[in-house]
């Protein structure tokens, strides 16, 4: 109780504004009893993005990066809070490992800016955002138990950064634990989230990151070649033809064009732009034999890699949908 006794208790009545959005961040709060609502501006009105109860922490973002409050907090009922000053908060923060301090400072800065641009409501992207945040922590942590997260601290930290209800984060983490990538465990220190399949989780986090970038109109320069829908259909088509002839990688020209009309319902000229690009990428290589007959050689290694990547993306899409 010494820690609590060293800090002031603040009491609020229902409807009291604890702080406004854009106020200077001079302290953080821990709810001892009562309920508060977190509100952000959306056009000409304020939207409730979180409801916090006993034990919840709020107001720490402004203390980490020194920026004004990113949201308003209003007491929904009679509420008692412990108010911790900026000086004491910084002292407590300094007790954390250096990587964790850097992580919070960088993350709060980036996500505060993102929140201003795209809003702070729960969307279909929220599950992806949570996965990316967990991945960021993994990348920053070089301790032997870097794959182990303190459940409560993780939930509260993500809730503070994304400004979404902790219950929603709990829901996403719980769903992660029923995949092959992660599990939860309870011991004397409390509940923990453990990432067992680090490589699988890293790959899934990369997928979540790339999907978010794609939605924002940003192409990931490290993601390799990308294909249009029509190019993907053509790749699927040539793969089918190769399989039909016992994986022989050469397709006779007349056979290929005839099957275009039958299978795709299109003349070869209609798919010429996509065909030419696949030739440029080395997936298809036109050639003539000694008798002058024209063939299209298919790079099976590239095609199989593309097919495997498509299967992997389908799997990740299914997994992502489960986190919603």
N, C-alpha and C positions, 0 to 999 in steps of 0.2 A: 504493500500500500504506500510505501515511501515515495515512489515515483509519482503517484496520483496526488499525494498530499503536497508535493512540491509545486504543483501547478494549480492555477485558478479554475474554479468551477463556474460556468455561466449557465444561467437559467433563462429559458425563453417561453413565451406563451404562444399558443396557436396563432399563426398569422404573422409572427415577428420575422423580419428579414434578418438573417444572421450576417449575410453580406450580399452585395449586389455584383452582378457581372461587371467586369472591368474595374472593380475596386482594387486598391493595392493589396497584395497578399502579405499580411503581417503575422498571421498565425494559422495553425491548423486545429482541427477539432476531432475529438473522439466522443461518440454518443454514449452516455451512461444510461439514459432512459429517454423514451420518446421516439418520435418519427420526424424526419425532415424530407423535403423534396428538393431535387436538383433541377433547375430550370435554365434553358438556354434560349436566346432570341432566335426566332424563325420568322423573318419578315417583320410584321407589325405586332406580333404576339409572342408570348413566352410559352415554351413547350416543356412539359415535365419529362425528363429523360431518365430519372432514377428516383427511387424512394428508398431511403436508408433508415435502418433501425439500430437497436442497441448493439454496441460494439463496432459499428462502422466508423470509418475514418473519412474525413473530407477536408478539402482546402490545402492539401499538401503539394499539389502541382505548382501553385504560385510560389511556394517556399523553395522548391527545387530549382526553378529557373529564374525566379525574381520577376516574372511577368505578372500583369494584372490578372484578376480572377477570370477564369474562362466560363464560369457559370454563376448563377445566383443560387443561394440556398435559403429556403424558408421553412420555419418550423410548422409542421402540419398538426402537431398536438403539443401539449405542455412537454417541454424537452429540457433535459439537463446534459450539458456537454463539458468535457475537460478541454480547455483552451491551452494550446502549447505554443509558446512564442517562437519566432524565427530563430533566435539564438539557440534555444534548447533543441529545436528541430535539427538545425545544422550539426549540433553536437551529436545527436542520435544518428544522423546520416553518416557522420564521420566514423561511426563504429562499424559500418558495413564495409565489406571488402571493396577495394578500389574499383574493380571491374563493375560492381553493382552500382556504385555512385556514378560512374561514367555512363553506364547504361541508362539510368533514370534520367540524367541530365540531357543526354542526346535524344532519348526517346520522347521525353516530354516536349522538347523543342520541336521535333519533327511532327509529332502527332497533334500538337496544339495548332500548328500551321495547317495541317490537313483538315482538322476539325472546322477551321474557319472556312475552308474551301468547299467541303462536301457535307458539312452538317454533322450532328452528333446523335443521330437516331439509330435504332437497331434496324439493320437492313439485311438483305441476303448476303452482303459482303462481310458481316460481322464475324462469322465463323472463320473466314479466311484471315481477317485481321488478328484474331486471337492466336491462330496458329503461327502467323508471322512474328508476333510478339514473343511467343515462347521460343521460336527459333532464334530470335535476336539474343535472348538470354543465354541460350545454349552456346552461341558463337562467342559471347563475351566471357563466359565462365570457363576457366581452365582448371578448376579444382577436380579432384578424383571423382567426386559425386556430382558432376555437372549435369547429369541427366535426371537429378532428383529435385523436385520443386516442393516447397512448403505450400500446401494447398491454400490455406486461408490467406497467407501473404500474397500469393500469386493472384488469387481472385481479387483481392482488394486493390492491388497495384494496377491490374488491367482495367478494373472498373474505374479507377481514378483517371487513368490515361484516356480511355475511350469514352468515358462519361456514359456508361450504360449500367443497368442494374446488375449487381453481383449474381443474382439468381440466374441471369441469362448466361453469364460466364460459367457458372457451376454446371449449367445444362450442357454447354459445349464440352467442357472438360470431362464430364461424366460420359458423354458419347465417345470421346477419344479413348477412354479406358476400356471400351468394349471392342476396340479394334485390336489388331495384332501389334500395333505400334506402342501402345502404352497400357498402364494399369495403375490402380491406386492401392495404397497400403496404409494401414493405421498402426502406430506404435505409441510409446509414451510421449513422443514429441508432437503427436497429432497426425492428421491425415497428410499423405504425400502423393504427388503425381510423379510417376516414374516412367520415363521414355525408355523402353526396352530396345526397340528397333531404331537406332539413331540414324542409320542410312536411309531407311524407309521414311522416317519422319522428316529428314532434311530434304528428301526428294519431294515429298508432299508439300512442304513449306515453300519450296521453289515454285511448285505448280501454283500455289495460292498467291505467291508474290507476282508471278507472271500474269495470272488472271486479273489481278488488280491493276497492274500496269496496262494490260490490254484494254481494260474498261476505261482507263484514263487516257487512252490513245497513245501510250508510250510503248515502243517496241523494245524488247529486251535484246540487246546486241549480242548476248551470249547464248541465246536460245537456239541458234542455228537457223537453217532454212525454214521458212514458213510457206504454206501453200494455200491457194484459194480453194473454195469449195469445189469448183470445177476441176482444178488440178488434182485434188484429193479423189474425186470420182474417177478421173482417168487413171490414177495410180492403182486404185482398187480394181479397175477394169483390166489393166494389163496383168495384174497379179492373178486374177481369175483365169485369164487365158493361159498364162504360164503353168498354173496348176493343172489345167485341163490336159496339157500335153506333157504330163509327168515331169514337170519342173524344167523342161527344156527351155533355155532362156532366149531362143531366137524365134521371132514371130514373122511369118511370111507376110509380105505387104498386102497382097490381095485378101488373104485370110483376115488380117487385122481390119482392113477397111470394111469388108463384108460384115464382120461381127460388130463394128461400130454402128452400122445401120440396124442390125438385129437387136443387140443388147442395149445400146444407148439411144437408139431411135434418131441418130444424127449422122449426117454425112461427115466424112473425114475433114472436109474443109471447115466445118463448124467447130471442130475441136483443135484446129491447126495452131491457134495461139498457145493453148495449154500444152499441146504436143511439142511445139518448138521450145518452150521453156524447160520442159523435162529433158529435152535433148541438151540444152545449154547446161543444165545441172548434172549431166552425165548419167541420168537415170535410164534414158533411152538413147541408143546409138545406131543410126541408120548405116547399113553397109550393103554391098553387092557381092554375090558369090562369083565364082569363075565364069559361070554361064550368064552373068548379068542380071540374075534374079535379085530383087531387093528384099532385104530382111531388116527387122528391127531387133537389135540385141538389147535385152533387159538386164540391167545391173542388179542381180538378185540380192547381193549384199546390201545395197542401198534400199531396195524395196522391202526386204525383210526388216531392216532397221526402222524404216518408216512405219511399217505395219505394227511392229512391237511398240513403237512410241505411241501410236494411235490407241493400241490396247491399254497402255499404261495411263494415258489421259482419260480414257473411258472409265478406268478403275478409280482414278482420282476424282473424277466428276461425281461418281456414285458416292464416294466417301465424303466429298464436300457437301452433297445434298443431305447426307445423314447428320451433318453438324448444324443444319439450319433449324 
